[in-house]
Structure formats: structure tokens, C-alpha cells
Amino acid sequence: MKRLTLYIILISTLIPSQSKVGTTAAQFLGIGVGSRAMSMGGAFTAMYDDPSCLYWNPGSIAHFKEDKLQFTNASWLIDTKWMYGSYVHIVDYKSTIAANLFYLDYGEEEVTTIYEQDGTGDYWSAYDLSVGLYYGTSITNKFSFGGGIKYIRQTIYNEGASTFAFDVGLLYQNYNEHYRLGVSISNIGIEMNLEGSDLYFSCDPDPDNA
């Protein structure tokens, strides 16, 4: 029976999946966090060594033994700046609460129009933001569960979109910790639609040819 279970797990990892890159909102949430987690190729769902595990599996925070704080600030692609912070607080022997912040700053560029292609003198900027609150608890001495809700905001110049999303996770480990199994589902939310004044701007590209 144990061998059959192992075969099923191994086969399930070979099932192909589609990432649907560029077809969903808030793509910045797919940027992995934690230097150790990224060096492991993102295989961090069953780990709970540092607060970055909150991003990978909120069910793992119930195994923390003390409060922990993490902050990361880095220059990213094409002059963008990326920041991530998380804090885990022990409530009691089986309950833990946590919070995290994800911020991606795209910098700023000068505004150009059809009539002022060299620049108007104004500048536009864009950023992505996510703020989350989480709760984790030990169901038994083997299983722990965690979940959270986060506010997501994307802004570009005068336009913006906001929504809420949920993360849930489960972690199992045996008594002697020889193996662990983690499962998580992230960013369960509704559609985001940009709103702003510039979406309704219209102009005639050739006003002299009416």
C-alpha cells in the first residue's frame, strides 16, 4: 500500500500544467521570495525555516517556535525595485498569526502624447502592492493548516485596479520529521478591472484630414 501511494505521488508530479502567463491579473504575485527558497527552485512548500515560507505555504507558520521578522529590498529588472516583508507572531502553543507586504515599483517615465512626442514635462509611474493577514494552527501533532486574505492593488499613472484574494495551505510531517508534505493554493480571487480617467480619452490622429 505504501509503495502504491508513492507511485501515485510520483506520477502526479509528471502531469503537465499550463501557467497561462499574461492572461491573468497581478502577475507580480508569481515572483518568488526568499533567497533559500529561490535557490531550491521554489520547492519550499514543505519548509518552515524562515518567514518567507508564508508566501509558499501559510500552513507552515504553525510550526514556528518564536516570533520572526524578514525584510528584503532589491533592484530588479529594468530599473524596477522589489520589496518584500513578513512577520510571524506566536499566539499560543498551537496558533500563529502573520502578515506580509509585497511591493514592486516600476519607476517613472516622462509622459508623451501624439502631439507632444518629446514629452509633456509630466511623469507617470506604476506600482504593484499586496498586503496580507494570515492565521495558522496545528490541527494535530502531524497536520497544520493556515490561510489568509490579502489586498491587491495595481496602479499605472491615473489608472488602478484593486481586489482581494485568499491563500490556503496544509503541512504534514511524521513524528521524526524524516519527511514532510506540503500543499498550498494561492491567489484565489476575482477579476481585476482597471479604472481611471485616461481610459476614456479620445483624439483624432489626423485632425487636418476631416
C-alpha positions in Angstrom: 0.0 0.0 0.0 2.8 2.4 0.8 4.5 1.6 -2.5 1.3 2.3 -4.4 0.9 5.6 -2.6 4.5 6.5 -3.5 3.9 5.6 -7.2 0.7 7.8 -7.3 2.6 10.8 -5.9 5.4 10.4 -8.3 3.1 10.0 -11.3 1.1 13.1 -10.3 4.2 15.2 -10.5 4.6 14.4 -14.1 1.1 15.6 -15.1 1.7 18.7 -17.3 0.2 22.0 -16.4 -0.4 25.4 -18.1 0.8 28.6 -16.5 -1.4 30.9 -18.5 1.2 33.6 -18.3 -0.1 37.0 -19.3 -3.7 36.0 -19.2 -4.4 36.8 -15.5 -4.0 39.9 -13.4 -1.5 40.7 -10.7 1.3 38.7 -12.3 3.8 40.2 -9.8 2.4 37.7 -7.2 4.2 35.0 -9.1 7.6 36.4 -8.2 9.1 34.0 -5.7 10.5 35.3 -2.4 13.3 34.1 -0.1 16.9 33.5 -1.2 16.9 30.0 0.1 13.6 29.2 -1.4 14.6 30.5 -4.8 17.9 28.6 -4.7 15.8 25.5 -4.2 13.8 26.3 -7.3 10.8 27.3 -5.3 10.5 23.8 -3.7 9.7 25.4 -0.4 6.0 24.3 0.2 7.0 21.9 3.0 9.6 24.1 4.7 9.3 26.4 7.7 12.8 27.7 8.3 12.1 31.5 7.8 9.2 33.9 7.4 9.4 33.6 3.6 7.5 30.3 4.0 4.4 32.4 4.5 4.5 33.1 0.8 4.9 29.4 -0.2 2.5 27.8 2.3 0.6 29.6 5.1 0.0 26.2 6.7 3.7 26.1 7.7 3.7 29.0 10.1 2.0 27.0 12.9 5.4 25.2 13.4 7.3 28.3 14.3 8.7 28.4 17.9 9.4 32.1 18.1 8.4 35.4 16.5 10.3 36.2 13.3 10.7 39.2 11.0 12.0 39.3 7.5 12.6 42.2 5.0 14.0 42.1 1.5 14.8 45.0 -0.8 16.4 44.5 -4.2 16.9 46.2 -7.5 15.1 44.1 -10.1 14.6 44.1 -13.9 15.0 47.3 -15.9 15.3 49.7 -13.1 12.4 48.3 -11.1 12.6 47.9 -7.3 11.2 44.9 -5.5 10.4 44.8 -1.7 9.0 42.0 0.5 8.5 41.9 4.2 6.8 39.4 6.6 6.3 39.0 10.3 5.2 35.9 12.2 3.9 36.1 15.8 3.3 33.1 18.1 -0.1 33.4 19.8 0.0 30.2 21.8 1.3 26.6 21.5 -0.9 25.8 18.5 -1.9 29.2 16.9 0.1 31.7 14.9 -0.7 34.9 13.1 1.3 36.6 10.4 1.4 39.5 8.0 3.3 40.2 4.8 3.8 43.1 2.3 4.8 42.7 -1.4 5.7 45.9 -3.3 7.0 46.3 -6.9 7.9 49.8 -8.1 8.3 50.3 -11.8 9.9 53.7 -11.5 8.7 56.7 -13.6 9.0 58.0 -17.2 8.1 61.2 -18.9 4.5 61.4 -20.3 4.3 61.6 -24.1 1.3 62.2 -26.4 0.6 62.2 -30.1 1.1 65.9 -30.2 4.0 66.1 -27.7 6.1 63.1 -28.5 9.2 64.6 -26.9 7.5 64.8 -23.6 5.0 67.0 -21.8 7.1 67.7 -18.7 4.9 65.4 -16.6 5.9 62.0 -15.4 3.9 58.8 -14.9 4.7 56.0 -12.5 3.4 52.5 -11.8 3.5 50.0 -8.9 2.0 46.8 -7.6 1.1 46.1 -4.0 -0.1 43.2 -1.9 -0.8 43.2 1.9 -1.9 40.0 3.6 -3.0 38.8 7.0 -2.7 35.1 7.9 -3.6 32.6 10.6 -2.1 29.2 11.1 -3.0 26.4 13.6 -1.9 22.9 14.4 -4.8 20.5 13.8 -2.9 17.5 15.3 0.8 16.9 16.0 1.2 15.9 12.4 -1.1 18.3 10.5 -1.1 22.1 10.4 -3.4 24.4 8.4 -3.2 28.0 7.5 -4.9 30.6 5.5 -5.1 34.3 4.8 -6.7 37.2 2.9 -4.7 39.8 1.1 -5.5 43.1 -0.6 -4.1 43.6 -4.1 -3.6 46.9 -5.8 -2.1 47.7 -9.3 -1.6 51.3 -10.4 -0.3 52.8 -13.6 -0.4 56.6 -13.9 -4.1 57.6 -13.4 -5.5 54.1 -13.7 -5.8 51.5 -10.9 -7.4 48.2 -10.1 -8.0 46.5 -6.7 -9.2 43.2 -5.4 -9.0 40.7 -2.6 -7.5 37.2 -2.8 -7.1 34.1 -0.5 -4.3 31.7 0.3 -4.6 28.4 2.0 -2.1 25.7 2.8 -1.7 22.4 4.6 1.5 20.8 6.0 2.0 17.2 7.1 5.1 15.8 8.8 5.7 12.5 10.6 6.9 12.2 14.2 10.7 12.0 13.5 10.5 14.6 10.7 12.0 12.3 8.1 9.6 13.6 5.5 7.1 16.4 5.1 4.3 17.0 2.6 3.0 20.5 1.9 0.1 21.6 -0.2 -1.0 25.2 -0.9 -3.3 27.1 -3.2 -2.5 30.8 -3.7 -4.2 33.9 -5.1 -7.8 32.7 -5.2 -9.7 35.8 -6.1 -11.9 37.6 -8.5 -11.3 39.6 -11.7 -9.5 42.9 -11.6 -10.5 45.8 -14.0 -8.6 49.0 -14.5 -10.5 52.2 -13.9 -9.4 55.8 -14.4 -9.9 58.9 -16.4 -7.3 58.1 -19.1 -9.3 55.1 -20.3 -11.9 57.4 -21.8 -9.5 59.8 -23.5 -10.0 60.1 -27.3 -8.2 62.0 -30.0 -8.1 62.3 -33.8 -4.7 61.2 -35.1 -5.1 63.2 -38.3 -7.2 66.3 -37.4 -6.3 68.1 -40.7 -8.0 65.3 -42.7 -11.6 65.6 -41.5 
